[in-house]
Amino acid sequence: MKAVLLTQHGGPENLRLGDAPDPVAGPGDVLIDIHAASINAADYKVRLGSYDSKLRFPYILGRDFSGVVSARGAGVTDFAVGDPVFGVLNAGTEGTYAEKLAVKAAIVAHKPDRLTHAEAAAMALISITAEWALEDTARLQRGETILITGGAGGVAGFGIQLAKHIGATVITTASAANLDYVEGLGADRAIDYRAEDFSKTISGCDVVFDTVGGDVRPGCYNVLKSGGRLVWVAPAPPGFQVPRTDVQTLRPAVARDRAHLQRMVQLVEAGAVKPPPLTLYKLADAAAAHRVSEGRHLRGKLVLQVRP
């Protein structure tokens, strides 16, 4: 099969299109012909060697996907050959920048007809991340107020829509160019982070969902009411110490399972959420997509179109 191969840690030039062995469906697996694979910020961090991992090169990146079942391993009865499916690989497992993938059927779901393969791949990881953060971890309730940092990003954009569906008041940060976009997702207040310091003008939040991290994290604690919850998916600066003892700092588990994928399908079918804007790349152009992803200033999601 064709796949994007990472030949060593470093820049995007270390990604090249090449040949890799075809995977085989073992017991409990489905073999999938991949049609689309999403690009996530974690991908370029793995490429750079930012995580403490021992990769065997050449290595295939990629965590979420959409495609069609082409074979079933022993014991698989809930999918048939030809079924359109989508999903997210288990944490620490990658390999979706490729034409084929073998994955446990238990963490795969049927793709809804109303989503294209590119849309399903784009929404897979961002949806389960936002669901775990807001519903399972923060336990956001109707009538509460939430600040979501970096609203134009994939996870945050889904989070805005989910929070509004729950019935919360949503505040978010974005660049001036993206204020209309995040308001269109349902944000009640959108703050231009270059023009306004949210940590000085916002207060009384029940929840903060920090998708930006870094130097943004300290200010997030300023806006929380006593007893509030800060949920994060992007790390704080090195050496950062939580400045308050009267609030919770929580990290969502983001476990992979079919239930959270099906929750996304329910939200889509209810009209509560919609796919983010997509920028499509051919599999051979993964390096160009990584350059955009690493810049960290994009609206929506980048997707590799693996098959027509």
VOMAR-881203 format. One line per field, with one value per residue: residue in three letters; residue number from 0; x, y, z of N, C-alpha, C in turn. Coordinates in steps of 0.2 Angstrom, whole numbers, plus 2048, in hexadecimal, padded with zeros to 3 digits. Example, Ala and Ser with C-alpha at 12.3 -4.5 7.8 and 13.67 -1.06 7.14 Angstrom:
% residues 2
resn = c(ALA;SER)
resi = c(0;1)
n.c1 = c(842;840)
n.c2 = c(7E4;7F5)
n.c3 = c(827;823)
ca.c1 = c(83E;844)
ca.c2 = c(7EA;7FB)
ca.c3 = c(827;824)
c.c1 = c(842;840)
c.c2 = c(7F0;800)
c.c3 = c(827;827)
***
This chain:
% residues 308
resn = c(MET;LYS;ALA;VAL;LEU;LEU;THR;GLN;HIS;GLY;GLY;PRO;GLU;ASN;LEU;ARG;LEU;GLY;ASP;ALA;PRO;ASP;PRO;VAL;ALA;GLY;PRO;GLY;ASP;VAL;LEU;ILE;ASP;ILE;HIS;ALA;ALA;SER;ILE;ASN;ALA;ALA;ASP;TYR;LYS;VAL;ARG;LEU;GLY;SER;TYR;ASP;SER;LYS;LEU;ARG;PHE;PRO;TYR;ILE;LEU;GLY;ARG;ASP;PHE;SER;GLY;VAL;VAL;SER;ALA;ARG;GLY;ALA;GLY;VAL;THR;ASP;PHE;ALA;VAL;GLY;ASP;PRO;VAL;PHE;GLY;VAL;LEU;ASN;ALA;GLY;THR;GLU;GLY;THR;TYR;ALA;GLU;LYS;LEU;ALA;VAL;LYS;ALA;ALA;ILE;VAL;ALA;HIS;LYS;PRO;ASP;ARG;LEU;THR;HIS;ALA;GLU;ALA;ALA;ALA;MET;ALA;LEU;ILE;SER;ILE;THR;ALA;GLU;TRP;ALA;LEU;GLU;ASP;THR;ALA;ARG;LEU;GLN;ARG;GLY;GLU;THR;ILE;LEU;ILE;THR;GLY;GLY;ALA;GLY;GLY;VAL;ALA;GLY;PHE;GLY;ILE;GLN;LEU;ALA;LYS;HIS;ILE;GLY;ALA;THR;VAL;ILE;THR;THR;ALA;SER;ALA;ALA;ASN;LEU;ASP;TYR;VAL;GLU;GLY;LEU;GLY;ALA;ASP;ARG;ALA;ILE;ASP;TYR;ARG;ALA;GLU;ASP;PHE;SER;LYS;THR;ILE;SER;GLY;CYS;ASP;VAL;VAL;PHE;ASP;THR;VAL;GLY;GLY;ASP;VAL;ARG;PRO;GLY;CYS;TYR;ASN;VAL;LEU;LYS;SER;GLY;GLY;ARG;LEU;VAL;TRP;VAL;ALA;PRO;ALA;PRO;PRO;GLY;PHE;GLN;VAL;PRO;ARG;THR;ASP;VAL;GLN;THR;LEU;ARG;PRO;ALA;VAL;ALA;ARG;ASP;ARG;ALA;HIS;LEU;GLN;ARG;MET;VAL;GLN;LEU;VAL;GLU;ALA;GLY;ALA;VAL;LYS;PRO;PRO;PRO;LEU;THR;LEU;TYR;LYS;LEU;ALA;ASP;ALA;ALA;ALA;ALA;HIS;ARG;VAL;SER;GLU;GLY;ARG;HIS;LEU;ARG;GLY;LYS;LEU;VAL;LEU;GLN;VAL;ARG;PRO)
resi = c(0;1;2;3;4;5;6;7;8;9;10;11;12;13;14;15;16;17;18;19;20;21;22;23;24;25;26;27;28;29;30;31;32;33;34;35;36;37;38;39;40;41;42;43;44;45;46;47;48;49;50;51;52;53;54;55;56;57;58;59;60;61;62;63;64;65;66;67;68;69;70;71;72;73;74;75;76;77;78;79;80;81;82;83;84;85;86;87;88;89;90;91;92;93;94;95;96;97;98;99;100;101;102;103;104;105;106;107;108;109;110;111;112;113;114;115;116;117;118;119;120;121;122;123;124;125;126;127;128;129;130;131;132;133;134;135;136;137;138;139;140;141;142;143;144;145;146;147;148;149;150;151;152;153;154;155;156;157;158;159;160;161;162;163;164;165;166;167;168;169;170;171;172;173;174;175;176;177;178;179;180;181;182;183;184;185;186;187;188;189;190;191;192;193;194;195;196;197;198;199;200;201;202;203;204;205;206;207;208;209;210;211;212;213;214;215;216;217;218;219;220;221;222;223;224;225;226;227;228;229;230;231;232;233;234;235;236;237;238;239;240;241;242;243;244;245;246;247;248;249;250;251;252;253;254;255;256;257;258;259;260;261;262;263;264;265;266;267;268;269;270;271;272;273;274;275;276;277;278;279;280;281;282;283;284;285;286;287;288;289;290;291;292;293;294;295;296;297;298;299;300;301;302;303;304;305;306;307)
n.c1 = c(804;801;809;80C;81B;825;835;83F;841;83D;83B;82D;832;836;82C;826;81E;81C;81E;816;814;805;7F8;7F1;7E2;7E0;7D9;7CA;7CC;7C9;7CC;7D0;7CD;7D4;7CD;7CE;7D8;7DB;7E4;7ED;7F2;7FB;801;80C;814;818;81F;829;830;82C;825;828;82D;831;834;832;83A;837;828;817;80C;7FC;7EC;7DD;7D0;7C6;7BD;7BB;7B5;7BF;7C3;7C0;7C5;7C7;7B8;7B2;7A2;79A;79C;79C;7A4;7A7;7A1;79F;7AA;7B1;7BD;7C9;7D9;7E0;7E8;7F9;7FA;7FD;7FB;7F2;7F5;7F5;7F0;7EA;7E3;7E4;7DA;7D3;7C2;7BA;7BC;7B7;7AB;79B;79B;792;785;784;790;79F;7AD;7B9;7B4;7AF;7BC;7C2;7BA;7BB;7C6;7C6;7B9;7B7;7C0;7BB;7AF;7B3;7B9;7B0;7A3;7A6;7B1;7B2;7A4;79A;78C;77B;778;784;794;7A1;7B1;7BA;7C9;7D2;7C9;7C7;7CD;7CD;7C9;7C4;7BA;7B1;7AE;7A8;79C;796;796;78C;781;77F;77B;782;789;794;7A5;7B2;7C3;7CC;7D4;7D3;7CE;7C7;7BC;7AE;7AC;7AD;7A3;798;798;792;797;794;79B;7A9;7BA;7C7;7D7;7E3;7E0;7D9;7DB;7D6;7D6;7D5;7C9;7BF;7B5;7AF;7AC;7A6;7AD;7BC;7C2;7D1;7D9;7E4;7EF;800;807;7FA;7F3;7F6;7ED;7E1;7DC;7D9;7CC;7C3;7B6;7B5;7B6;7B6;7B9;7C7;7CB;7D7;7DF;7EB;7FB;802;80E;81F;823;819;80E;7FF;7F5;7EA;7E0;7D3;7CD;7CA;7D6;7D6;7D9;7D3;7CF;7CD;7CB;7CA;7BC;7AD;7A1;7A3;7A6;799;792;796;790;783;781;784;77A;76F;771;778;786;792;79D;7AE;7B6;7BF;7CF;7D6;7E2;7ED;7F3;800;804;807;811;810;804;807;810;807;7FF;808;80A;7FF;7F5;7E7;7D7;7CA;7CD;7DB;7DC;7E1;7DE;7DC;7D7;7CD)
n.c2 = c(7FA;80C;819;826;829;82C;830;833;83C;84E;85B;85F;85A;84D;845;83A;833;821;810;803;7F5;7EB;7EC;7DF;7D8;7D3;7C8;7CF;7DB;7E7;7E9;7F7;801;810;820;82D;837;83F;84E;851;85C;855;84D;854;856;849;847;850;84B;84E;847;83B;82E;81E;81D;812;813;812;81B;81C;829;830;830;831;82B;827;81C;80C;7FC;7EE;7E2;7D5;7D0;7C1;7BE;7CA;7D1;7DC;7E5;7E6;7E1;7EE;7F8;809;811;819;820;821;81E;814;81D;820;818;818;81C;81F;827;820;814;809;801;7F8;7F5;7F4;7EF;7F3;800;807;810;810;81A;829;82C;83A;840;843;838;840;84A;842;83C;848;84C;842;840;84D;84E;843;848;854;850;848;851;85B;855;849;84C;85A;85B;864;86E;873;884;888;891;892;893;891;88F;894;893;891;886;874;86B;874;87B;871;86F;87B;87A;86F;873;87D;875;86E;878;882;893;89A;89F;8A4;8A5;8AC;8B0;8C0;8BE;8B3;8B5;8B6;8AA;8A1;8A6;8A2;895;895;89B;8A6;8B1;8B8;8BA;8C4;8BF;8C5;8D3;8D4;8D0;8C2;8BC;8C7;8CD;8C4;8BA;8B0;8A3;892;888;885;881;87D;87D;882;884;886;897;89C;895;899;8A5;89F;89B;8A6;8A9;8A1;89C;899;888;885;87C;877;871;869;867;86A;86D;875;883;87E;879;87F;884;881;88E;88F;888;886;881;875;86C;863;855;84E;83D;837;82B;81E;818;810;816;824;829;826;82E;83A;839;839;846;84D;848;84E;85B;863;864;868;864;86A;877;871;86E;866;85A;851;840;83F;84C;84E;854;862;865;863;86D;878;874;874;882;886;88F;88E;88B;880;86F;865;859;84A;844;834;82B;82D)
n.c3 = c(800;7FE;808;813;818;827;828;831;840;840;834;829;81C;81F;81C;811;802;801;800;80A;814;811;81E;828;82D;83E;84B;850;849;83C;82B;822;814;812;810;814;81E;82D;832;841;84E;856;84E;847;852;856;84B;84C;857;864;86D;87A;873;86B;85B;84D;83F;82D;831;833;835;83C;843;842;837;829;81F;816;81A;816;819;826;836;840;849;848;846;845;83B;829;81A;80F;817;81B;826;835;840;84E;852;860;86E;86C;861;850;83E;833;827;81B;80E;813;822;831;83F;84F;850;85A;85D;852;848;83F;831;82F;822;81E;820;817;813;816;81F;829;82D;831;83C;846;850;856;85B;864;86D;872;877;882;889;88C;890;897;89F;8A4;8A6;8A2;8A4;8A0;89F;8A5;8A4;898;893;884;87E;86F;864;856;852;84F;85A;863;85C;85A;867;86B;864;86A;877;876;872;87E;886;88C;88F;884;883;879;872;864;854;84D;83F;841;849;844;83F;84B;852;84A;84C;858;863;871;875;86D;86E;868;869;867;869;875;886;88C;899;8A2;89F;8A0;8AB;8B8;8B2;8B1;8AB;8A2;893;88D;87E;879;881;888;889;88B;895;8A3;8A4;8A3;8AF;8B6;8B2;8B7;8C2;8D4;8D8;8CB;8BB;8B2;8A3;899;889;883;888;896;899;89B;8AB;8B1;8BF;8C6;8CB;8D4;8E1;8E2;8D7;8CA;8C1;8B2;8A8;899;896;889;883;877;86F;869;86D;86F;862;85C;863;85E;851;854;858;84D;844;84B;848;850;850;843;835;835;82C;81E;818;80B;806;7FB;7FE;7FB;7FE;80B;813;810;816;823;825;826;830;83B;83C;844;842;83D;835;839;832;82C;81F;818;808;804;7FB;7EC)
ca.c1 = c(800;805;808;810;820;829;83C;843;83E;83F;837;829;836;838;826;826;81A;820;81B;816;811;7FE;7F6;7ED;7DD;7E0;7D3;7C6;7CD;7C6;7D1;7CD;7D0;7D3;7CB;7D0;7DB;7DB;7EB;7EC;7F8;7FF;805;812;817;81B;824;82F;833;82A;823;82D;82B;836;830;836;839;832;822;811;808;7F5;7E8;7D6;7CF;7C0;7BE;7B6;7B8;7C1;7C3;7BE;7C9;7C2;7B4;7AF;79C;796;79E;79C;7A8;7A4;79E;7A3;7AB;7B6;7C0;7CF;7DE;7E2;7EE;800;7FA;7FC;7FB;7ED;7F8;7F6;7EA;7E6;7E4;7E1;7D8;7CE;7BB;7B6;7BD;7B5;7A4;799;79B;78B;785;784;797;7A4;7B3;7BD;7B1;7AF;7C2;7C4;7B7;7BC;7CA;7C4;7B2;7B7;7C4;7B7;7AA;7B6;7BB;7AA;79E;7A8;7B6;7AF;79D;797;785;777;778;78B;798;7A7;7B6;7BE;7CF;7D4;7C2;7C7;7D0;7C8;7C6;7C1;7B4;7AC;7AC;7A3;795;794;794;786;77C;77E;777;786;78B;79B;7A9;7B8;7C8;7CE;7D7;7CD;7CC;7C3;7B7;7A8;7AC;7AC;79C;794;798;78E;79A;790;7A0;7B0;7BF;7CD;7DC;7E8;7DD;7D6;7DE;7D0;7D7;7D4;7C3;7BA;7B5;7A9;7AB;7A6;7B1;7C0;7C5;7D7;7DB;7EA;7F5;806;806;7F3;7F1;7F5;7E7;7DA;7DA;7D6;7C5;7BF;7B3;7B7;7B3;7B5;7BD;7CB;7CD;7DC;7E2;7F1;7FF;804;815;824;824;813;80B;7F8;7F5;7E4;7DF;7CC;7CA;7CD;7D9;7D4;7DB;7CE;7D2;7CD;7CB;7C7;7B7;7A8;79C;7A4;7A5;792;78F;797;78B;77C;782;784;773;76B;772;77B;78D;793;7A4;7B2;7B9;7C4;7D4;7D8;7E9;7EE;7F7;807;806;806;816;80D;7FF;80B;812;801;7FD;80D;809;7FA;7F0;7E3;7D0;7C8;7D1;7DE;7DA;7E4;7D9;7E0;7D4;7C9)
ca.c2 = c(800;812;81C;82C;826;830;82C;835;842;854;85F;85B;857;846;841;838;82D;81B;809;800;7EE;7EB;7E9;7D9;7D8;7CE;7C7;7D5;7E0;7E8;7EC;7FD;805;817;825;833;837;846;850;854;85F;850;84A;857;855;843;847;854;847;852;842;836;827;81B;81B;80E;816;817;81B;81F;82D;831;82D;82F;829;825;817;807;7F6;7EA;7DB;7D4;7CB;7BC;7C0;7D0;7D0;7E3;7E8;7E2;7E3;7F3;7FD;80F;812;81E;81F;824;819;815;821;81D;814;81D;818;821;82A;81B;811;803;801;7F3;7F8;7F1;7F1;7F6;808;80A;811;811;821;82B;82E;841;842;840;835;845;84D;83D;83C;84E;84C;83C;841;853;84D;840;84C;859;84D;846;857;85F;851;844;84E;860;85A;86A;86E;878;88A;88A;896;88F;897;88D;893;892;891;890;87F;86E;868;879;87C;86C;870;881;878;86A;877;880;870;86C;87E;887;899;898;8A5;8A1;8A9;8AB;8B6;8C5;8BB;8AD;8B6;8B5;8A2;89E;8A8;89E;88E;895;89F;8AC;8B7;8B6;8BF;8C4;8BE;8CA;8D9;8D4;8CA;8BF;8BB;8CD;8CF;8BF;8B8;8AC;89D;88C;883;887;87B;87F;879;885;883;88B;89D;89D;891;89D;8A9;89B;89A;8AD;8AA;89C;89E;894;882;883;876;879;86B;86B;862;86D;86D;87C;884;87A;87B;883;882;883;893;88F;881;885;87F;86E;86B;85C;853;849;836;837;824;81C;813;812;81A;82B;82A;826;834;83F;837;83B;84D;84F;847;852;861;866;866;868;863;870;879;86C;86F;85F;859;84A;83C;841;853;84E;859;869;865;863;874;87C;872;876;889;886;894;88B;88A;879;869;863;852;847;840;82F;828;832)
ca.c3 = c(800;7FE;80E;814;81D;82A;827;837;843;83D;830;824;817;820;81A;80A;800;7FF;800;810;814;813;824;828;833;842;84E;853;845;836;827;820;80F;815;80B;816;825;830;835;847;851;859;848;846;858;855;845;84F;85D;86A;872;87C;870;867;855;849;838;82B;836;830;839;83B;848;841;831;826;819;814;81C;810;81B;82D;839;843;84F;847;844;845;835;823;815;80C;81B;81C;82D;837;847;851;855;867;86F;86B;85B;84A;838;82E;821;817;80A;817;829;835;845;853;84E;860;85D;84C;847;838;82E;82D;81B;81D;820;813;817;818;824;82F;830;835;843;84A;857;859;85E;86B;872;875;87B;888;88D;88F;893;89B;8A4;8A7;8A8;8A1;8A5;89D;8A4;8A7;89F;896;88E;880;87A;868;861;84F;851;84E;860;866;858;85C;86E;86B;862;86F;87D;875;872;885;889;88F;88C;881;881;875;86F;85D;851;84A;839;842;84D;841;83F;851;854;846;84F;85E;869;873;875;86A;870;864;86E;866;86B;87C;88B;88F;8A0;8A5;89E;8A1;8B2;8BA;8AE;8B4;8A8;89D;88F;88A;879;876;886;887;88D;88C;89B;8A9;8A4;8A3;8B6;8B8;8B0;8BA;8C9;8D9;8D6;8C4;8B8;8AC;89F;894;884;881;88E;899;898;89F;8B2;8B4;8C5;8C7;8CF;8D8;8E4;8E3;8D1;8C8;8BB;8B0;8A1;897;894;882;881;870;86F;864;870;86E;85B;85B;866;859;84C;857;858;846;842;84F;846;856;84E;83C;834;835;825;81D;813;809;803;7F9;802;7F9;800;813;815;80F;81B;829;826;828;837;840;83D;849;841;837;837;837;832;826;81E;812;804;802;7F5;7E9)
c.c1 = c(804;804;80D;815;824;830;840;83F;841;839;832;82C;837;831;826;821;81E;81B;81C;813;809;7FD;7F2;7E8;7DE;7D9;7D0;7C8;7C9;7CC;7CD;7D1;7CF;7D2;7CD;7D3;7DC;7E2;7E9;7F3;7FD;804;80C;817;81B;820;82A;833;831;828;828;82B;831;833;835;835;83A;82B;81D;80D;800;7F1;7E0;7D5;7C8;7C1;7B9;7B9;7B9;7C2;7C2;7C3;7C4;7BF;7B1;7A8;798;798;79E;7A1;7A4;7A1;7A2;7A4;7B0;7B8;7C6;7D3;7DF;7E8;7F4;800;7F9;7FC;7F6;7EF;7F9;7F0;7E7;7E8;7E1;7E0;7D3;7C7;7B8;7B7;7BB;7AE;7A2;799;794;78B;786;78B;79B;7A9;7B8;7BA;7B1;7B6;7C4;7C0;7B8;7C0;7C7;7BD;7B3;7BB;7BF;7B1;7AD;7B7;7B5;7A5;7A1;7AD;7B3;7A8;799;790;782;777;77F;78E;79E;7AB;7BA;7C3;7D0;7CE;7C2;7CA;7CB;7C5;7C2;7BA;7AF;7A9;7A7;79C;792;792;78D;780;77A;77A;77B;787;793;79F;7AF;7BD;7CA;7D1;7D1;7CA;7C7;7BD;7B0;7A7;7AA;7A5;797;793;794;791;796;795;7A7;7B5;7C5;7D3;7E2;7E6;7DB;7D9;7D8;7D0;7D6;7CD;7BD;7BB;7AF;7A7;7AB;7AB;7B6;7C3;7CB;7DA;7E2;7F0;7FA;805;7FF;7F0;7F0;7EF;7E1;7D8;7D7;7CE;7C0;7BC;7B6;7B3;7B3;7BA;7C1;7CD;7D1;7DE;7E9;7F5;801;80B;819;824;81E;810;804;7F7;7EF;7E3;7D7;7C9;7CD;7D0;7D9;7D7;7D6;7D2;7D2;7CE;7C8;7C2;7B1;7A2;79D;7A4;79D;78F;790;792;785;77C;781;77D;76E;76C;776;783;78D;79B;7A7;7B4;7BF;7C9;7D7;7DF;7E9;7F3;7FF;809;805;80B;813;808;802;80D;80D;7FF;802;80D;804;7F5;7EB;7DB;7CE;7CD;7D5;7DD;7DE;7DE;7DD;7DD;7CF;7C2)
c.c2 = c(806;815;822;829;82C;82D;82D;83B;848;857;85B;858;84F;842;840;833;827;815;806;7F9;7EF;7E8;7E3;7D9;7D2;7CD;7CD;7DB;7E1;7EB;7F1;800;80C;81C;82C;833;83E;847;853;858;85A;84D;84D;857;84F;843;84B;850;84A;84D;83D;82F;825;819;816;811;811;816;81F;823;82D;82D;82C;82F;828;821;812;800;7F1;7E3;7DB;7CF;7C6;7C0;7C7;7CF;7D7;7E7;7E3;7E5;7E8;7F9;803;810;817;81D;823;81E;81A;819;81D;819;819;818;81A;824;824;818;80C;804;7FB;7F5;7F4;7F3;7F4;7FD;80B;80B;811;819;823;82E;835;844;83F;83C;83B;849;848;83C;842;84F;847;83E;847;852;849;844;851;856;84B;84C;85A;85B;84C;846;855;85F;860;869;874;87E;88C;88E;892;893;891;891;890;890;88F;889;87A;86C;86E;87B;877;86D;876;87E;873;86E;87A;87B;86E;872;883;88E;898;89F;8A1;8A7;8A7;8B1;8BA;8C2;8B6;8AE;8B5;8AD;89F;8A0;8A4;897;88E;899;8A5;8B2;8B4;8BC;8BE;8C4;8C3;8D1;8DA;8CE;8C7;8BE;8C1;8D0;8CA;8BC;8B3;8A6;897;887;887;881;87E;87B;87C;884;888;891;89F;89A;895;8A1;8A6;89B;8A1;8AD;8A5;89E;898;88E;880;87E;879;872;86D;865;864;86E;874;87D;87F;87D;87F;880;885;888;893;888;880;884;878;86F;864;85B;84D;842;835;82F;823;817;815;816;822;82D;82A;82C;83A;83F;83A;843;850;84E;84B;859;866;868;865;867;86A;871;874;86F;868;85F;852;846;83E;848;854;853;860;86A;866;86A;879;87A;874;87E;88A;88C;892;88B;883;874;868;85C;850;843;83A;82C;82D;831)
c.c3 = c(800;805;80F;81A;820;82B;82D;83A;840;839;82C;81E;818;81F;813;808;7FE;800;807;810;815;81A;823;82E;837;846;851;84F;83F;832;823;81A;811;80F;80D;81D;827;832;83B;849;854;854;847;84C;858;850;848;854;863;86F;874;879;86C;861;851;842;832;82F;832;836;838;840;847;839;82F;820;819;816;816;812;823;830;83D;849;84E;843;843;83F;82F;81E;810;810;81B;823;82E;83E;848;854;85C;868;86F;865;855;844;832;828;81C;813;80E;81E;82C;83C;848;851;854;860;856;84C;840;837;82D;826;81A;81E;81B;817;819;81E;82A;832;834;83B;848;851;85A;85D;864;870;876;879;882;88C;890;892;898;8A1;8A8;8AA;8A7;8A1;8A2;8A2;8A6;8A2;89E;892;88B;87C;873;864;85A;84D;851;854;863;863;859;863;86F;869;867;875;87C;875;879;888;88D;88B;88A;880;87E;873;868;85A;84E;844;83B;847;84A;841;845;854;850;848;856;864;86B;873;872;86B;86B;869;86D;869;872;880;88F;897;8A5;8A4;89F;8A8;8B3;8B6;8B2;8B1;8A3;899;88B;884;876;87B;886;88C;88E;893;8A1;8AA;8A5;8AB;8B9;8B7;8B4;8C1;8CE;8D8;8CF;8C1;8B2;8A9;899;88F;881;887;890;898;89D;8A6;8B5;8BA;8C5;8CC;8D4;8DB;8E4;8DC;8CF;8C2;8B8;8A9;89F;895;88D;880;87A;871;86A;866;86E;867;859;85E;861;853;84E;857;851;843;845;84C;84B;854;846;83B;833;82D;824;817;811;805;801;7FE;801;7FC;808;816;815;814;822;82A;828;82F;83C;841;842;848;83B;83A;835;837;82B;825;818;80F;801;7FC;7F2;7EC)
***
